[in-house]
Amino acid sequence: MSQTAISEGEGSGWKVEPTIGEVMRLVFLSGILFTATILHFQNYRSVVTNFGDSAGYTAIASSIRHWDFSGLHIKQFCGYPYAVAALSVLTQVSEQSSLLLISSVSSLLSVVFAYRLWGGWIAGLFCSISTGCNAHF
């Protein structure tokens, strides 16, 4: 193969930048693999509830939704719980489900932003090493 063909990316899939569709397939594949692994070894709902500070955000969102702040010790930023509470009220789903949906959409948007800023290779790497891309699927 000539040097020109190699420099133009012919014959080598590694020289061609991944498309946004390929990166999104990587996101969904890693999310499915992550979820399947959790389901195989543990209870998914329990893992999500006890993951990081999810319980704190859910408690704040529940307090906002029911407008009862008694006994609540806020240690997190309240913008996220307001979004969770609003989605929960609008869709009539639980705070935990709203938290998962907002986290998943935020994760997808972060990969899209990384793709737009730095291209497909970096967005794919970002998705592969970021627990945020996988943790809430």
N, C-alpha and C positions, 0 to 999 in steps of 0.2 A: 504494500500500500504506500502511496506517495506521501511525502510530508504535507502537501497541500490538503490531501484527503483527510489526514489525521487532524490537522489544525482546524478544519471545517466541521469536524465531528462525524464524518462518514465512517461507518463500520464500528463505531464505539458508542454504546448507549450512555457511557459515563461522561461524555463530553457535552451532551445535550442537557440543558437545564430542565428539571422536572416541571411539568405544567401544574397549574393550580388543582386540576382534577386528580392528578397523580398524588399530590401532597394530601389532598382531602381523603383519598382512598387510604393513604398511610394512616391518617388520623383515625378513620373509622375502623380500620383493621387493628390498630393498636388498642383502640378502645374496646373492641369486641374481645380481643385476646386478654386484656386486663380484666374485664368483667367476667369472662369465662374462668379465668384463674381464681378470682375471688369466689365465684359461685361453687367451684369445685372444692375449695378448702374451708370456706366460712359462709356465714349468713350475710348476704349482700346488704340488707337494710341495716344490720347491726354495724357493719364495717363503715357504711356511709355516715351513720349517726355518730359514731365514735371517731371519725377521721378528722384530725386536726382540730379546728375550732368550729366545726359544723354545728355541734350541739349549742354553743353559745349564740351563733347567728340564728339558729332556729328558735331559741328561747326569746331572743329580742324580737324576731319577726312575729312570733305568737303574741308577745306583749303588745306590739304595735297593732296587730290585727284585732285584738280584743280590748285594746286600750286599757290594760291593767298592768301597771308597772311595779306593783308591790312585790318585794322580795327579789327584784332583778338587780344584778350587779353587772353593769355594762363595762366591758373591757375591750370591746371592738368598736370599729367605726360603724356608724348607724346607717350609712347610705345603702350598703348591701342588704341589710335586713328590711329597710323600707321597700326596696325593689322586690324582695321575696314576699313580703306581706301584701304588696299591691298585686303581684301576680297571683298570689293565693286567693285574694278576694275576687279578682276578676275572673279567674278560671274555676273557682270552687274546688281546688285541689289542696292537699296538705302543704304545710310549710316546708316539709322535707322534700316533697316532689318539686315544689317551686324552687327550692335551693338547688336541686340537681339540674333542673332545666336552665336556670340562669347561669350556673357554673358551666354547663355544657356549651351554651351559646357563647359565653365569654371566652371559653377555650378555643372554640372554632374561630371566633373573630381574631383572637391573638395570633393564630396561625396565618390567617388571611393577611393581617397587618405585617407579620414577619415576612410573608411572601412578597408583599408589595414593597417593603423597605429593602430587603436583602436578597430576594430571589428564592427559587425553589430548593436549592441545596441547603441553605440556612434554615428555611422554614421546616424542611424535613428533619434536619438535625434538631431543631428546637422542639418539634413534636416528639421525636424519639427519646430525648433526654428529659423532657419536662413532665413531671408527674401531673401537672395541671391539665395537660391534654388527655390524660388517661384516667385520672382519679374519679371523675364524676360520670363516666359513661356507664 
